């Protein structure tokens, strides 16, 4: 086992999906609108994901953070729906490092023919956001896209 592999076994952290993320003066983060489910009215969802990542390693230096968005209905060998990566500098291994990450645009279709959904019926599509540092899993977060056909409007 290389020194880098051995040091990366000591990585820990978390990921939070959110609607809004802003780094304030003094280094604090404003996180708003956390979620793990998006309701989609229509046959397709398009958007990007914003997440707050906190990590701590036991070794100072530059660390590659890799984020993958995977669909649960596809085989594990399938390529990610989208991915992004960034280099994070850890100056002091005794302190956690926080960063904000935005994914590229993702387009997802309803997992069943939308025309076949009954009014009010939900067709869930489960995704997993996978965050790795140095090839080791830091954290995962579930996300459900709930495709729904709106109920019929009563006629007056």
N, C-alpha and C positions, 0 to 999 in steps of 0.2 A: 504494500500500500504506500503510495507516495505521500509526502508531507502535506501537499495540498488536499488530497483526499481525506487524510486523517484529520486535518484542521476543519474541513467542511462537515465532518460528522458532528461537530459541536455548534452547528448553526441552529437557531431557534427564532421563532417569530410568529406573526399573524398577518392576516389580510382582512380588510373590511371593504365591502362594496358600498359605494355611496353616490348620491346624486351631485354633491357639491364638495369640493376639496380646495382649501386655500391655505397657504402658509402665511401666517401672520408675522408681524414684527416680533423679534425675540425668539423666533424659531418654533413657536407653538403652531398647531394645525387646527383649522376649523373644519369639522366633518359634519355634514348635514345630509339627512335623507338616506340612512342606511337601509339596505333591503336584501332580500334573497329571492324575491319573486317579482316578475314584471307581467302585468296583464296586457295582452295584445288583442285589440278588437280589429280583426282583419286577417287576411291570409298570410301576411308577411311582417316580420319585425326587422327594423334596421336601426342600428345605433352602435355607440361605442360604450365601453365600460370604464368607470373611474374607480380607482381603488387606492386605499391607504395601506402601505406596507410598513410594518415595524420589524426589524431584524436585529439580531445580535450574534456576533461570531466571537470566537475566542482568539482570532488572529486579525491584527490590523492589516490594512492594505486594500487593494482594489478587488472587488468581488462582482462577478457577473450575475445579475438577477434576470431570470428568464420567466416570463408569464405566458402560459398557454391556456386557451379556452377550448375545452373538449366537449363533444356531444356524447351523452350517455348511450344513445341509441346506436352509435357507430362502434365498430371494433376498436380496442385499445391501440391497434396498429395503424388506425386511420390518422391522417395528418390532422393537426389542430385546425379549428375553424379560423382562428387567428392567433398570432403570437407577437410578442414584443420583448425586447430585452434592453437593459441599461447597465452601465457600470456604476457601482456604488463604492465610494471610498469610505473605509472604516478607519478613522484616525485613532480611536481608542476602543479596544475590545471590551472594556468594562462598561461602556455606555451603549444603549440601543441606538440604531440609526432609523430615522423615519423618511419615507419618500412617497410621493404621489405618482401614480402610473395611470396613463390613459391608453386603452387598446385602440388599434385601428378599427374602422367601421366593420361591423358584422352584419350579414344578412341571413336571416333564417326564415324558412317557410314552415307553415303549419305541418305537423307530422302526419296528418290525415288530410284527405281532400276537404278543404274548407266548406265547399258547397254541401258536403254530406253531414256537417255538424247541425244539430238541432239548435234552435234558439235557446240561449242560456247554457248550452253544453260547453265544457272545457276540454281542450286537447293539450295536455302538458308536454313540454319538451324540456328535459333536464340537461343542464350543462354543469361542468365543473371547471372552476378557475384554479389552475395549478401554478403555484409559485415555487421556483427552484433557485437555489443559490449554489453555484459551483457544482451543479449536477445532482444535488441532494434536495429533497423536498423540504421546503420551509413551511408551507401551509397550503391548504386547499379550501375552497369556498364553494358551496352549492349555489346554483342559480336556476330557477325554474321560469321558463317562458310559458305563460298560461294563455294559449290562444282560445278566444271565446267568441261565439257568435251572439250579438246582442239579442235580447228577447224581442219578440214581435211587439210593435207598438199597437195599442188598442185603437180601433177606429171609432171616431165619435160621430 
